[in-house]
Amino acid sequence: MPKVSVIVRTKNRPDFLEDAVQSVLAQTYRPLELVVINDGGEDVFTLLKALVDTTDDVELNYVAHKQSQGRTQAANAGLLCATGELSIFLDDDDYFDPSHISKLVQAHISVFQDNNILGAVHCRARAVHIDGQGEEQLLSLQGGPLAQDQLFYQNLMPILTVLFPTRVRELGTTFDDSIDLFEDWDFWLQFNRVGHFHFIDEVTCAYRIHLNQSGAQEQAKQEAAYETIYSKWLPSLTHKELTLLLAKTHQWHELRIAVLQDQNTKELSRIGDLHSFALKTIADKDQDIAHLTRIYQRVEKECQEKEAALKSEQKKGLDYEHYQANLREKEREIQRLRRTHPLYFLYRCGKSVIHFCRDLFKRHN
């Protein structure tokens, strides 16, 4: 199987970086090379070494810039250092699902490698926001099949969704140093001149949307980046191609809206199903509680009845013991009366006289 180089650009985000690297180590695919470009940030080699040492089948290729050279230069440095036959980028605040690389490689082998075609495979990604409690909130799904010339209008491929042959660097496909935003879009446009793209309808990775980055300054930066990309690439189109592209943009825009509506509908349906399931679960639990309450009440009643019966038996036992004690006391009282009654004294004396006379009579005879 071809070795895959995962290129990670990072700068002073060790917590995010650890999550990203963990997602690489969790990949079901091997062999892998982890290429980390530290663009002038705090040293993270110790962190990376500790993570990679937990497995023996992932190579670590670490490069640290003494001073920050920017996103584009960091991407070029990673692409230059990669030793795998295939490469894929992963920003330090994003992550892969465990099957991500495996599914992309399988598609690349069957579509391009077996047919000796230079091509890249891409898939969908989840755009997510992580809240303060660490909960992931799905914002949208990004990525999709590319129509002809669609790349001239918009970038449908988040950088972590595309697996491409590393050797495109020898064909002059590198990151443009003059572009600091949308540099991956420019890279895909360059690749589009020498290779092909193949889409697989899988959602196997996620990239974070940092909501605090919105605002006028970010909007102005994006507008400038769009102007840079369009100024570089649209002049390469003929007037007819440009006219057709403009016409298609309306279709792609409507299609994008339809896709978003479909995603929203599915998400609302999923939430509705979860709500219905939750209500049913609560109703079932209420029935279970009512049933358990009835059982408890019946058992409680039986316990009370048994306790009453036991107390009754105990009372009978106490009454019997009291009766026996009274009887013994009366017998002792009778014995006492006998010993102290005058007739009892005469009875004892008469009995003695009778015994004396009987003995005297026997001796006389």
C-alpha positions in Angstrom: 0.0 0.0 0.0 1.3 3.5 -0.8 2.6 5.5 2.2 0.6 8.6 3.0 2.1 11.7 4.4 -0.2 13.8 6.6 1.1 17.4 6.6 0.2 19.5 9.6 0.9 23.2 9.9 0.9 24.5 13.5 1.7 27.5 15.6 1.1 27.9 19.3 -2.0 25.7 19.5 -0.7 22.6 21.3 -4.2 21.5 22.6 -5.7 21.6 19.1 -2.5 20.0 17.7 -2.7 17.1 20.1 -6.3 16.4 19.0 -5.3 16.5 15.4 -2.4 14.2 15.8 -4.5 11.8 17.9 -6.9 11.6 15.0 -4.0 10.7 12.7 -2.7 8.0 15.0 -6.2 6.6 15.2 -6.4 6.0 11.4 -7.1 2.4 10.3 -4.7 2.9 7.4 -1.0 2.3 7.4 1.8 3.1 6.5 1.6 6.8 7.5 4.1 9.6 7.9 3.3 12.6 10.1 4.9 15.8 8.8 4.5 18.7 11.3 5.7 22.2 10.3 6.0 24.4 13.4 5.8 27.9 11.9 7.8 29.8 14.5 5.6 28.8 17.5 6.5 27.3 20.8 8.4 24.0 20.5 6.1 20.9 20.4 8.6 18.2 19.6 8.3 16.7 23.1 4.5 16.6 22.8 4.7 15.0 19.3 7.3 12.4 20.3 5.3 11.3 23.3 2.2 10.9 21.1 3.9 9.1 18.2 5.8 6.8 20.6 2.5 5.2 21.5 2.6 3.5 18.1 5.4 1.9 16.2 4.0 2.3 12.7 3.8 6.0 12.2 6.9 8.0 11.1 7.4 11.5 12.6 8.9 14.2 10.4 9.2 17.4 12.4 10.4 20.8 11.0 10.5 24.0 13.2 10.9 27.4 11.7 12.8 29.8 14.0 10.6 32.6 12.7 7.1 32.5 11.3 7.1 32.4 7.5 3.3 32.3 7.0 0.7 29.7 6.1 1.8 29.3 2.5 5.5 28.8 3.2 4.6 26.3 5.9 2.5 24.4 3.4 5.3 24.4 0.9 7.8 23.2 3.6 5.5 20.4 4.5 4.9 19.4 0.8 8.7 19.5 0.2 9.4 17.3 3.3 6.8 14.7 2.6 8.2 11.3 1.6 4.9 9.4 1.0 3.6 8.6 -2.4 0.4 10.3 -1.4 -0.2 13.4 0.7 -3.0 15.1 2.6 -3.1 18.3 4.6 -4.6 18.6 8.1 -4.7 21.9 9.9 -3.9 21.7 13.6 -7.4 22.6 14.7 -9.1 20.0 12.6 -9.3 16.2 12.7 -9.9 13.0 10.8 -12.4 10.2 11.5 -10.6 6.8 11.8 -11.6 5.6 8.3 -10.8 8.9 6.5 -7.5 8.1 4.8 -8.4 4.4 4.2 -11.4 5.3 2.1 -9.6 8.0 0.1 -6.7 5.6 -0.6 -9.0 2.8 -1.7 -10.7 5.2 -4.2 -7.4 6.5 -5.4 -6.1 3.1 -6.1 -9.2 1.9 -8.0 -9.8 5.1 -10.0 -6.3 6.5 -10.7 -3.4 4.2 -9.6 -4.7 1.1 -11.3 -5.2 3.1 -14.5 -2.0 5.1 -14.3 -3.7 8.4 -14.1 -2.6 11.5 -12.2 -5.5 12.3 -9.9 -6.7 13.4 -6.5 -9.6 12.0 -4.5 -11.8 14.2 -2.3 -14.8 13.8 0.0 -17.1 15.8 2.3 -16.3 17.3 5.6 -18.3 18.4 8.6 -18.1 22.1 9.4 -18.4 22.2 13.2 -18.3 24.7 16.1 -17.0 23.5 19.5 -18.7 25.3 22.3 -17.3 26.1 25.7 -18.4 22.8 27.1 -16.5 20.9 24.4 -19.7 19.9 22.6 -19.5 19.7 18.8 -22.3 21.5 16.9 -22.7 20.7 13.3 -23.0 23.8 11.1 -23.0 22.3 7.6 -21.5 19.7 5.3 -18.8 21.0 3.0 -17.6 19.4 -0.3 -19.2 17.8 -3.3 -18.6 16.7 -6.9 -17.0 19.3 -9.1 -18.6 20.4 -12.3 -16.4 21.5 -15.3 -14.7 24.8 -14.6 -16.5 25.1 -11.2 -13.1 25.6 -9.4 -12.8 28.9 -11.2 -15.9 30.1 -9.3 -15.5 28.5 -5.8 -13.5 26.1 -3.8 -15.7 23.1 -2.8 -12.8 21.2 -1.3 -11.7 21.9 2.3 -8.0 21.2 2.4 -8.3 18.1 4.7 -10.7 16.4 2.3 -8.2 16.0 -0.6 -5.7 13.1 -1.0 -3.3 13.8 -3.9 0.0 12.4 -5.3 3.0 14.0 -3.7 4.9 14.1 -7.0 2.8 17.0 -8.3 5.5 19.2 -6.7 7.9 18.0 -9.4 5.4 19.2 -11.9 5.5 22.7 -10.5 2.3 22.5 -8.4 3.2 24.3 -5.2 1.6 26.9 -3.0 1.8 30.5 -4.3 3.8 32.6 -1.9 1.8 35.7 -2.8 -1.4 34.2 -1.5 -1.9 33.9 2.3 -5.7 33.1 2.3 -7.4 30.6 0.0 -3.9 29.3 -0.8 -5.4 25.8 -1.0 -7.9 26.9 -3.6 -5.1 28.2 -5.7 -3.3 24.9 -5.2 -6.3 22.9 -6.5 -6.5 25.2 -9.5 -2.9 24.4 -10.3 -3.5 20.7 -9.8 -6.5 20.9 -12.1 -4.2 21.8 -15.0 -2.2 18.6 -14.7 -4.5 16.1 -13.0 -8.1 15.0 -12.4 -10.4 15.1 -9.4 -12.6 12.2 -8.2 -15.3 12.7 -5.5 -16.5 10.0 -3.1 -19.7 10.8 -1.2 -18.3 10.1 2.3 -18.2 12.4 5.4 -15.1 11.3 7.2 -13.4 14.4 8.7 -14.3 17.7 10.4 -12.9 21.2 10.5 -13.6 23.8 13.1 -15.3 27.1 12.4 -14.2 29.7 14.9 -17.2 32.0 15.2 -15.2 34.7 16.8 -13.4 35.3 13.6 -16.4 36.9 11.9 -16.6 40.6 11.5 -15.7 43.5 9.1 -12.0 42.8 9.2 -12.4 39.2 8.3 -14.9 40.0 5.6 -12.5 42.5 4.0 -9.7 40.0 4.2 -11.8 37.4 2.3 -12.9 39.9 -0.3 -9.2 40.7 -1.0 -8.4 37.0 -1.2 -11.3 36.5 -3.7 -10.0 39.3 -5.8 -6.5 37.8 -5.8 -7.7 34.4 -6.9 -10.0 35.7 -9.6 -7.4 38.2 -10.9 -4.9 35.3 -11.3 -7.1 32.7 -12.9 -10.1 34.2 -14.7 -7.9 35.9 -17.4 -6.9 32.3 -18.5 -10.5 31.7 -19.7 -11.8 32.8 -23.1 -14.7 35.2 -23.3 -17.0 32.4 -24.1 -15.8 30.3 -21.2 -16.1 33.2 -18.9 -19.7 33.9 -20.0 -20.6 30.3 -19.5 -19.0 30.3 -16.1 -21.0 33.3 -15.1 -24.2 31.6 -16.3 -23.4 28.4 -14.4 -22.7 30.3 -11.2 -26.4 30.9 -10.8 -27.1 27.2 -11.1 -24.4 26.3 -8.7 -25.6 28.9 -6.2 -29.2 27.5 -6.5 -27.9 24.0 -6.1 -25.9 25.0 -3.1 -29.0 26.5 -1.5 -31.0 23.3 -2.3 -28.2 21.2 -0.8 -28.2 23.4 2.4 -32.0 23.2 2.5 -31.9 19.4 2.2 -29.3 19.2 4.9 -31.4 21.5 7.1 -34.5 19.4 6.4 -32.7 16.2 7.3 -31.2 17.7 10.4 -34.6 19.0 11.5 -36.1 15.6 10.8 -33.3 14.0 12.8 -34.0 16.4 15.7 -37.7 15.8 15.4 -37.1 12.0 15.5 -34.9 12.5 18.5 -37.6 14.6 20.1 -40.3 12.0 19.3 -38.0 9.3 20.6 -37.3 11.2 23.7 -41.1 11.8 24.3 -41.8 8.1 23.7 -39.0 7.2 26.0 -40.3 9.5 28.7 -43.9 8.1 28.3 -42.5 4.5 28.5 -40.5 5.5 31.6 -43.7 7.1 33.1 -45.5 3.8 32.5 -42.7 1.9 34.0 -42.7 4.2 37.0 -46.5 3.8 37.4 -46.1 0.0 37.2 -43.3 0.0 39.7 -45.3 2.3 41.9 -48.3 -0.2 41.9 -45.9 -3.0 42.6 -44.3 -1.0 45.4 -47.7 -0.2 46.9 -48.8 -3.9 46.7 -45.6 -5.0 48.3 -45.9 -2.3 50.9 -49.4 -3.4 51.8 -48.3 -7.0 52.0 -45.5 -6.0 54.3 -47.8 -4.0 56.5 -50.2 -6.9 56.7 -47.4 -9.3 57.6 -46.1 -6.8 60.1 -49.6 -6.5 61.7 -49.9 -10.3 61.8 -46.5 -10.6 63.3 -47.3 -8.1 65.9 -50.6 -9.9 66.6 -48.7 -13.2 67.1 -46.2 -11.4 69.3 -49.0 -10.0 71.3 -50.5 -13.4 71.7 -47.2 -14.8 72.8 -46.8 -11.9 75.3 -50.4 -12.5 76.6 -49.7 -16.3 77.1 -46.4 -15.5 78.9 -48.3 -13.0 81.1 -51.0 -15.7 81.8 -48.4 -18.3 82.8 -46.7 -15.8 85.1 -50.1 -15.0 86.7 -50.8 -18.7 87.1 -47.5 -19.3 88.8 -48.0 -16.4 91.0 -51.5 -17.7 92.0 -50.0 -21.1 92.8 -47.4 -19.5 95.0 -50.2 -17.5 96.7 -52.2 -20.7 97.3 -49.2 -22.5 98.8 -48.6 -19.5 101.0 -52.2 -19.5 102.1 -52.1 -23.2 102.8 -49.0 -22.8 105.1 -50.5 -19.9 107.0 -54.2 -21.1 107.3 -55.2 -22.5 110.8 -56.9 -25.5 109.4 -53.7 -26.3 107.5 -51.9 -26.4 110.9 -54.5 -28.7 112.4 -54.3 -30.9 109.3 -50.6 -31.2 109.7 -51.0 -32.0 113.5 -53.8 -34.5 112.9 -51.7 -36.2 110.2 -48.8 -36.4 112.7 -51.0 -37.9 115.4 -52.4 -40.5 113.0 -48.9 -41.5 112.0 -47.8 -41.8 115.7 -50.8 -43.9 116.6 -50.2 -46.1 113.6 -46.6 -46.7 114.6 -47.6 -47.4 118.2 -50.2 -49.9 117.2 -47.7 -51.7 115.0 -45.2 -52.0 117.9 -47.9 -53.2 120.3 -49.0 -56.0 118.0 
